[in-house]
């Protein structure tokens, strides 16, 4: 639980910086009701905030390409801005909904580890913001989604998982009659991501059509 809380606090600090720079609209996410509340902390808050500061320093160095000294100054500025309690509450709700339901995510969520699921939602929030992430989660559907929304749902998963390995594992679990290694010869993670974008946009038929273009369908049964 400490890791989850630290990640959420870290994301909130970075989003606060985005708001200050005018890159966040400031709207509030609308998310599905959940019974998941903010976790009760049982650890030292000062130690936790020290950990958050170090994470922010590392992210500023990566994001802005500055040295550690400059990143520490910027991190301290961000920390001094404070953390908006309403934003934290929204993130806890969003995070709780995601972690409760990630195994049913259409992009092979049943095969994700908990760490991969955490990575995906944190990445989505960092890229899309809280409001849009909530809207994407609420509006997700198999078929009838725009290309922009479909890509926004798939990209965080592709960043945090090995989609090709997940697809191979799924084929093994489903007991497809052809050898998965033969079927997937020449297929890349980008190809698999494209299949799931097609799933969100055009439904199961779109997924099957996109997948059929890339699989080696000459593989014999039982190969």
Secondary structure by P-SEA (a helix, b strand, c coil): caaaaaaaaaaaaaaaaaaaacccccccccccccccccccccccaaaaaaaaaaaaaaaaaaaccccaaaaaaaaaaaaaccccaaaaaaaaaaaaaaaacccccccccccccaaaaaaaaaaaaaaccaaaaaaaaaacccccccaaaaaaacaaaaaccaaaaaaaaaaaaaccccccccccccccaaaaaaaaaaaacccaaaaaaaaaacccccccccc
